[in-house]
Amino acid sequence: MFAVYAKEPNAESPLDSLVVGERPEPEVPEGWVRVHVRAASLNMHDLWTLRGVGIKAEQFPMILGCDGAGTLDDGTEVVLHSVINAPGWQGDDTLDPKRTLLTEKYQGTFADQIVVPARNVVPKPAGLSFPEAATMGTAWLTAYRMLFVKSGLRPGQTMLVQGASGGVSTALIALGRAAGFRVWVTGRSEEKRALAEQVGAHQTFESGARLPERVDAAFETVGKATWAHTLKSLKPGGVVVVSGSTSGPDPSADLQRVFFLQLRILGSTMGTRDELADLLGYLALTGIKPQIGTLLPLAEAAEGFRVMAEGETAGKIVFTR
């Protein structure tokens, strides 16, 4: 079958490990289902996989792609939940110490077909196209958990999103606006800030700019480059929810500020299957649609990887079959 995969880990030049070609069709274990992929979206996790981060060398070659939407053998339209739990795990999917994300142990979505446990498919709402639905499982689910499960924000409060144009950021903006939060966003360029306003931001600011007032919560996916600004922007007792560190994981902790202002720092990773179902229901109720920045045939996946690697994203990059 047609697939886009990583042939080997390559920390120095990850795109050199990307192959567009053929892979064997998957077998379907008992209790698993086959999904015929109609669309799949690109995440930073895929670049990390090419670098060999979070995956053992013996797992290569690995079909890339954490997210996707498609049809079962009987034609049922589904969205994929990307977190694969250990057999018999009970409780929060994200707390299973043996959990894996698609492409870490099991083959990913950038292919004609993928097989996943039966519980890892969720019915696709009729109001979402396959490309729109393909953005849900990682970026939008991460944003939903950060905002509604972790932050504790109430409607009318102010939230700051660091970074204006990534998949999680645009999801946070749209979800926060619809939920009644005042949404402020930082961005490195006028174009990225304009995109944030188009998605729903009430105000946008240059990266590192002094804000008109301090915020109740900040949402971090950038890390080292924005961390100091994030902490300075919080009200006493405020919260920062962290789900990524694309600019580096090791900023100054600024512990004096943390304890003196009684700030809370919460980590958040992906989300559960039930949260994905709730997210899809929320979008169906509100009519929110994800911001797709680039739509490409899967055969042209290399271009999408280049755009992401160079930081040119403006909404999600989605591949179609």
C-alpha positions in Angstrom: 0.0 0.0 0.0 1.0 3.6 -0.5 2.6 5.2 2.6 4.9 8.0 3.9 7.4 6.7 6.4 10.7 7.2 8.2 13.3 4.8 7.1 15.6 5.4 10.0 16.3 7.9 12.7 18.2 11.0 11.6 18.8 13.6 14.3 20.9 15.9 12.2 18.9 16.0 9.0 15.5 14.5 9.7 13.9 15.2 6.3 16.5 13.0 4.7 14.9 10.0 6.4 11.5 10.7 4.9 10.3 8.2 2.2 7.2 8.3 0.0 6.7 4.8 -1.3 5.1 1.4 -0.5 4.7 -0.6 2.7 3.0 -3.9 3.4 -0.7 -3.9 4.1 -1.4 -4.3 7.8 -2.9 -7.5 9.3 -5.9 -6.9 11.6 -5.4 -8.5 15.1 -8.4 -9.7 17.1 -10.1 -6.8 18.7 -8.7 -4.3 16.3 -10.2 -2.6 13.2 -9.0 -1.5 9.8 -9.5 2.2 8.9 -9.2 3.3 5.3 -7.6 6.7 5.7 -9.2 9.6 3.9 -7.2 12.4 5.5 -4.4 12.7 8.1 -2.7 15.8 9.6 0.9 16.6 10.3 2.2 17.3 13.8 5.6 18.3 15.3 5.6 14.7 16.8 6.2 13.5 13.2 9.4 15.6 12.9 10.6 14.3 16.3 10.0 10.7 15.0 12.2 11.4 12.0 14.9 12.5 14.5 14.5 9.3 16.5 13.0 10.9 19.6 10.5 8.8 21.5 11.0 5.7 19.3 13.4 2.8 19.5 15.8 2.3 16.5 14.4 -1.2 15.9 10.9 0.2 15.3 12.0 1.7 12.0 10.8 1.8 9.3 7.8 3.6 10.8 4.8 4.9 8.9 4.3 8.5 10.2 1.1 10.3 11.2 -0.6 10.5 14.6 -3.9 11.8 13.4 -6.5 10.7 10.9 -10.0 10.2 9.8 -11.5 7.7 7.4 -13.9 4.8 7.0 -14.2 1.3 8.5 -14.6 -1.7 6.2 -18.4 -1.3 6.4 -18.2 2.4 5.4 -18.7 3.9 8.9 -17.0 7.3 9.1 -14.6 7.6 12.0 -12.0 9.8 13.7 -8.9 8.2 15.2 -7.9 8.4 18.9 -4.1 8.4 18.8 -3.3 7.1 22.3 -3.0 3.3 22.4 -3.3 1.9 25.9 -1.9 -1.3 27.3 -4.5 -4.2 27.3 -6.7 -4.1 30.3 -5.8 -0.5 31.3 -8.5 1.2 33.3 -8.7 4.9 34.0 -7.3 8.1 32.3 -5.8 7.0 29.0 -3.0 9.6 29.3 -1.8 8.2 32.7 -1.2 4.7 31.6 2.6 4.2 32.0 2.6 1.8 29.1 0.6 4.0 26.7 2.0 4.8 23.3 1.1 7.3 20.6 0.7 6.1 17.0 4.1 6.1 15.3 6.0 5.3 18.6 5.2 1.5 18.5 2.4 1.1 16.1 2.3 2.3 12.5 0.8 5.7 11.7 -1.9 7.3 9.5 0.1 8.5 6.5 -1.0 5.4 4.5 -3.9 3.9 2.6 -4.8 1.9 5.7 -4.1 1.7 9.4 -5.2 -0.8 12.1 -6.0 0.3 15.7 -7.9 -1.2 18.7 -11.6 -1.0 18.2 -12.0 1.5 21.1 -9.7 3.9 19.2 -12.2 5.0 16.6 -14.9 7.6 17.4 -17.8 8.4 15.1 -17.1 11.4 12.8 -19.7 14.2 13.0 -21.4 14.8 9.7 -20.6 18.5 9.9 -16.9 17.9 9.7 -15.1 17.1 6.5 -12.5 14.3 6.6 -9.6 16.9 6.5 -11.2 18.9 9.3 -11.8 15.7 11.3 -8.2 14.6 10.8 -6.9 17.5 12.9 -8.9 16.5 16.0 -6.9 13.6 17.6 -3.7 15.4 18.6 -3.8 19.2 18.2 -7.5 19.9 19.0 -7.7 17.2 21.7 -4.6 18.6 23.4 -6.1 22.1 23.3 -9.5 20.8 24.6 -7.8 19.1 27.6 -5.6 22.0 28.4 -8.5 24.5 28.4 -11.5 22.5 29.8 -9.9 19.8 31.9 -6.7 21.4 33.3 -7.0 25.2 33.4 -10.0 25.8 35.7 -10.8 29.0 33.8 -14.3 30.4 34.0 -16.2 32.3 31.2 -15.3 36.0 31.4 -11.7 35.4 32.5 -8.6 36.2 30.3 -6.4 33.6 28.7 -3.0 34.1 26.9 -2.0 31.8 24.1 1.8 31.9 23.3 2.4 31.5 19.6 -0.3 32.4 17.1 -0.3 29.9 14.3 0.4 26.3 15.4 -2.3 23.6 15.4 -2.7 23.6 19.2 -2.6 27.4 19.4 -5.3 27.9 16.8 -7.5 25.3 18.5 -7.1 27.0 21.8 -8.1 30.4 20.3 -11.2 29.0 18.6 -12.3 26.9 21.6 -11.6 29.7 24.1 -13.5 32.3 22.1 -16.6 30.0 21.8 -16.5 29.2 25.6 -16.7 32.9 26.6 -13.0 33.6 27.6 -11.2 36.8 26.6 -8.5 35.5 24.3 -5.1 37.2 24.0 -2.4 35.8 21.7 1.2 36.6 20.9 2.8 36.0 17.5 6.2 36.7 15.9 4.8 38.2 12.7 2.0 40.4 11.6 0.7 37.6 9.4 0.6 35.1 12.3 -1.2 37.7 14.5 -3.7 38.3 11.7 -4.4 34.6 11.5 -5.0 34.5 15.3 -7.5 37.3 15.0 -9.2 35.6 12.1 -9.6 32.4 14.2 -11.1 34.4 17.1 -8.5 36.2 19.2 -9.8 39.4 20.9 -6.4 41.0 20.8 -2.9 40.0 19.6 0.5 41.2 20.6 4.1 40.9 19.5 6.1 38.2 21.1 7.3 39.3 24.5 5.2 42.5 24.5 3.9 44.0 27.8 0.2 43.2 28.1 -2.5 45.7 29.1 -3.0 43.7 32.3 -2.1 40.3 33.7 -4.0 37.2 32.7 -5.8 34.4 34.6 -4.2 31.6 32.6 -1.5 31.1 30.0 -1.1 28.2 27.5 2.4 27.1 26.5 3.5 25.0 23.6 6.6 27.1 22.8 8.8 26.7 25.9 12.1 28.4 26.4 11.6 31.3 24.1 8.3 32.5 25.8 8.5 31.1 29.3 9.8 34.2 31.1 7.1 36.3 29.4 4.4 33.7 30.3 5.3 33.9 34.1 5.5 37.7 34.0 2.0 37.9 32.4 0.1 35.9 35.1 -2.0 37.3 37.9 -1.1 36.2 41.4 -2.6 32.7 41.7 -2.6 32.3 38.0 -2.0 29.1 36.1 0.1 28.1 33.1 -0.8 24.9 31.3 2.1 23.4 29.3 1.8 20.8 26.5 4.9 21.4 24.5 8.3 23.1 24.3 9.1 23.6 20.6 11.8 26.2 21.3 13.5 24.2 24.0 12.5 22.5 27.3 14.9 24.2 29.7 14.0 27.8 30.5 14.8 29.5 33.9 12.2 28.3 36.3 12.0 31.7 38.0 11.0 30.0 41.3 10.9 33.1 43.3 8.1 34.4 41.1 6.3 31.0 41.2 6.2 30.7 45.0 5.7 34.4 45.8 2.8 34.9 43.4 1.6 31.3 44.1 1.5 30.4 40.4 0.4 27.0 39.3 2.2 25.1 36.5 0.3 22.1 35.1 1.5 19.7 32.5 -1.0 18.3 29.9 -0.6 15.6 27.4 -3.1 14.7 24.6 -6.5 13.6 26.0 -8.7 10.6 26.6 -11.1 8.9 24.2 -14.1 10.3 26.1 -12.6 13.8 25.8 -12.2 13.3 22.1 -15.9 12.3 21.9 -16.8 15.4 23.9 -14.7 17.7 21.7 -16.4 16.4 18.6 -19.8 17.0 20.3 -18.8 20.5 21.2 -17.8 21.3 17.7 -21.1 19.9 16.4 -23.0 22.1 18.9 -21.0 25.3 18.2 -20.2 25.0 14.5 -16.5 25.6 15.1 -14.3 24.5 12.3 -10.5 24.0 12.5 -8.2 26.3 10.6 -6.5 24.3 7.9 -3.5 26.2 6.6 -2.2 23.7 4.0 -4.0 20.9 2.2 -1.9 18.5 0.1 -2.1 15.1 -1.4 -0.3 12.5 0.6 2.1 12.0 -2.3 3.3 15.6 -1.7 3.9 15.0 2.0 7.5 16.1 1.8 6.4 19.7 1.1 4.3 19.7 4.2 7.2 18.5 6.3 9.4 21.2 4.8 6.9 23.9 5.7 6.6 22.7 9.3 10.3 22.3 9.7 10.9 25.9 8.6 8.2 27.2 10.9 5.9 28.5 8.1 2.7 27.0 9.4 -0.5 29.0 9.4 -3.0 26.5 10.8 -2.9 22.7 10.4 -1.1 20.9 7.5 -3.4 18.1 6.3 -2.8 15.3 3.7 -5.6 13.7 1.8 -6.0 10.4 -0.1 
